[in-house]
């Protein structure tokens, strides 16, 4: 929700969120406490949104489904980069256990709070925090094993 509220376009928000997710997995310091990790994630997201607007992408982003235009109207290089980032994030998520995928989806992709995630999953808030920490740590480890550092 944070990114969507800043860009106002679902497709652009999804692309930026994928990029932020990949960056987070690449550079996360799992030894830090949860508050500092969350603050860092917001900073990464805010920087990604700033980069998006600086690049002038916000001026030309349109929902292709709504406009009934072909994909060829979007800059091919940018589309390919976004597709690769989304593909890496999805492939990494698929390698995680289901409960980890679920917690990361709720927390990072859907922007739900710890409380909301706990309610949806039927677990305690403390369990959500622990599960999120372990999921990010395992995802970072899987990414390192692949030698994929956000390229």
C-alpha positions in Angstrom: 0.0 0.0 0.0 2.8 2.4 0.8 4.3 2.3 -2.7 0.8 2.3 -4.4 -0.1 5.4 -2.4 3.0 7.1 -3.7 2.7 6.2 -7.4 -1.1 5.8 -7.8 -0.8 3.1 -10.4 -1.2 -0.6 -9.6 1.1 -1.9 -12.3 3.9 0.5 -11.4 3.5 -0.2 -7.7 3.8 -4.0 -8.4 7.0 -3.4 -10.4 8.5 -1.2 -7.8 7.5 -3.6 -5.0 9.2 -6.4 -6.9 12.4 -4.4 -7.2 12.3 -3.5 -3.5 11.8 -7.1 -2.6 14.8 -8.2 -4.6 16.9 -5.4 -3.1 15.8 -6.3 0.4 16.8 -9.9 -0.1 20.1 -8.9 -1.5 21.1 -6.4 1.2 19.1 -7.3 4.3 21.0 -7.4 7.6 19.1 -10.1 9.6 21.2 -9.4 12.7 19.3 -6.1 13.2 16.2 -5.8 15.3 12.8 -5.8 13.6 12.1 -2.0 13.9 15.4 -1.2 12.3 14.7 -3.7 9.4 11.2 -2.2 8.9 12.6 1.3 8.9 15.3 0.2 6.4 12.6 -1.4 4.1 10.6 1.8 4.1 13.7 3.7 3.2 14.5 1.3 0.3 10.8 1.6 -0.8 10.9 5.4 -0.5 14.1 5.6 -2.5 12.7 3.3 -5.2 9.6 5.6 -5.5 11.9 8.6 -5.7 13.9 7.0 -8.5 10.7 6.1 -10.3 9.6 9.7 -10.3 13.0 11.1 -11.1 13.2 8.9 -14.1 10.0 10.5 -15.3 8.3 7.1 -15.5 5.2 8.4 -13.6 4.4 10.7 -16.5 4.0 7.9 -19.0 2.7 5.0 -17.0 -0.7 3.8 -18.1 -2.6 0.7 -17.4 -2.2 -1.2 -20.6 -5.4 -3.3 -20.0 -7.4 -0.1 -19.6 -5.9 1.6 -22.6 -6.1 -1.6 -24.7 -2.6 -1.0 -26.0 0.0 -3.6 -26.8 3.1 -4.1 -24.7 5.2 -2.6 -27.4 4.2 0.9 -26.2 6.3 0.4 -23.0 10.0 0.9 -23.2 11.4 -2.6 -24.0 14.5 -2.3 -21.8 12.5 -1.2 -18.7 9.9 -3.9 -19.3 12.6 -6.5 -19.5 14.3 -5.3 -16.3 11.0 -5.3 -14.4 10.1 -8.7 -15.7 13.5 -10.1 -14.6 13.1 -8.6 -11.1 9.6 -9.9 -10.7 10.7 -13.3 -12.0 13.6 -13.5 -9.6 11.3 -12.5 -6.7 8.7 -15.0 -7.6 11.2 -17.8 -8.2 12.7 -17.1 -4.8 9.3 -17.1 -3.1 8.5 -20.4 -4.7 11.5 -22.0 -3.0 10.3 -20.9 0.5 8.0 -23.0 2.6 4.3 -22.0 2.2 4.1 -20.3 5.6 7.1 -18.1 4.8 5.7 -17.2 1.4 2.4 -16.3 3.1 3.9 -14.1 5.7 6.2 -12.3 3.2 3.3 -11.8 0.8 1.1 -10.3 3.5 3.9 -8.1 5.0 5.9 -7.0 2.0 3.8 -7.4 -1.0 0.4 -6.5 0.4 1.7 -4.1 3.1 -0.3 -5.5 5.9 0.7 -4.8 9.5 2.0 -7.4 11.9 -1.4 -7.4 13.6 -3.3 -7.8 10.3 -1.0 -10.6 9.2 -1.4 -12.4 12.5 -5.2 -12.2 12.2 -5.2 -13.5 8.7 -2.8 -16.3 9.5 -4.4 -17.2 12.8 -1.2 -16.9 14.7 0.3 -14.5 17.3 2.0 -11.2 16.4 5.2 -12.6 17.9 5.0 -15.6 15.6 4.5 -13.3 12.6 7.7 -11.4 13.6 9.7 -14.5 14.0 8.4 -16.1 10.9 9.1 -12.9 8.8 12.6 -12.8 10.2 13.3 -16.5 9.4 11.7 -16.1 5.9 13.9 -13.2 5.0 16.9 -14.9 6.3 16.2 -18.1 4.4 15.4 -16.1 1.2 18.7 -14.2 1.5 20.5 -17.5 2.0 18.8 -19.0 -1.1 19.7 -16.0 -3.2 23.3 -16.2 -2.1 23.4 -19.9 -3.0 22.2 -18.9 -6.5 24.8 -16.2 -6.8 22.0 -13.8 -7.6 22.7 -10.4 -6.2 20.0 -8.3 -7.8 21.4 -8.3 -11.3 
